[in-house]
Amino acid sequence: MNLLRLNIWRKCILIGFIAAVIAMFSLDWGYHFHIGHVVRLFVGAVAFWVVVDRL
């Protein structure tokens, strides 16, 4: 995947997904996050990716 060729919305989706995963596991929220949360976040990111693909 060539990141330079992606449109701005897809770049936002990728950056947002990576930032959310890093924030989940690096910030102390007082809640224990696990891989299931990452999977749900990934499914949401893929759904946005498909919606952007249809625009």
C-alpha positions in Angstrom: 0.0 0.0 0.0 1.5 3.3 -1.1 0.6 5.8 1.6 1.4 8.8 -0.6 -1.3 7.8 -3.1 -4.1 7.6 -0.5 -6.6 10.4 -0.3 -6.9 12.6 2.8 -9.8 10.7 4.3 -8.0 7.4 4.2 -4.9 9.0 5.7 -7.1 10.3 8.5 -8.6 6.9 9.1 -5.1 5.2 9.3 -3.6 7.9 11.5 -6.7 7.9 13.8 -6.6 4.1 14.1 -3.0 4.0 15.0 -3.3 6.9 17.4 -6.3 5.3 19.1 -4.5 2.0 19.6 -1.4 3.7 21.0 -3.5 5.9 23.3 -5.5 2.9 24.5 -2.4 1.0 25.7 -0.2 3.9 26.7 -2.5 6.2 28.7 -3.8 5.1 32.1 -7.6 5.3 31.8 -8.2 3.2 34.9 -9.6 0.5 32.6 -7.9 -2.6 31.2 -7.9 -2.7 27.4 -7.3 -5.9 25.6 -7.1 -7.2 22.0 -10.8 -7.4 21.6 -11.0 -3.6 21.8 -8.4 -3.4 19.1 -10.4 -5.8 16.9 -13.6 -3.7 17.4 -11.7 -0.5 16.6 -10.2 -2.2 13.5 -13.7 -3.3 12.3 -14.9 0.3 12.7 -11.9 1.6 10.8 -12.6 -0.9 8.0 -16.3 0.2 7.9 -15.2 3.9 7.5 -12.7 2.8 4.8 -15.5 1.1 2.8 -17.7 4.2 3.2 -14.9 6.4 2.0 -14.4 4.0 -1.0 -18.1 4.6 -2.0 -17.7 8.5 -2.0 
